[in-house]
Amino acid sequence: MSRPLPAQHVAQGGFIVHTRGRGFSDITAQVADALAASHVQLGIAHVFTAHTSCSLLLGENADPAVGRDLERWFARAVPDGDPLFEHDAEGPDDMPAHVRSILTGVSLVVPVHGGKLQLGTWQGIYLWEHRLDPHQRKVTVTVLGH
């Protein structure tokens, strides 16, 4: 005889990240706060940003050199002002920001257990701004579980 599954709970919240321009913003604490507000103990947290010039990633949170190395690698792979790009309506960093966002993604799914994000020891959740100028970026956190 099978047991019925526990009732599922869905909660959604969000926050704004004020970037200083190109670079990383650690948003782990804000995502954890959204999870805590949901009261979900077991499930998943889906993190999403509705922008085309920034991205979300799980990255090392112990050594800031990791972010600098990623920036240098992307500067080589997708340089600002590359004549290859036709789309430059907002400047030389416009199309490279879109490419960076597409390559790295705008959403993450993190498991939840015991009401906590199940991140690895050295993992943090980051919003990566790809534009040179500061921006306000909206992040939505949807939590599903029980």
C-alpha positions, 0 to 999 in steps of 0.5 A: 500500500502506498502512502500519500505524498505530503502536501506541497507548498509554493512560495515566491519572493524576491529582492533587488540587487544594486550592482556597481557595474561589471562584477559579482554580487554574493546573493546567498544570504538574500536567497536563504532569507527568501527560503526561510520566509517560505517555511519549506523544509524539503524541496527546491529553491528556483532562483531567476533574474529577468534580465539579459545582461546579467546572470546567476551562478554557483561559484566558489565563495572562499577566494575572490581570485576565482571571480577575477579569473572568470572576468579575465577569461570572459574578457578574452572570450567575449571582448567588449567592442568586438567588431564581430557584433552588430548589436551595440545599441547601448555601447560596446559592452551591450552584445558581449553582456548578452553573450555572457548572460546566455553562456552562464544562464539566468536561473539556478535550482538549489536543493533544500533540506532541513529548511537550508540551501544544500550548497557545498562547503565552498559554494555561494550564489552570485549575480554576475553583472555583465554591463560596465555601468551600475544597474538594479537587477530583480531576482525572484526566488520560488520555493517548492516543497513541504 
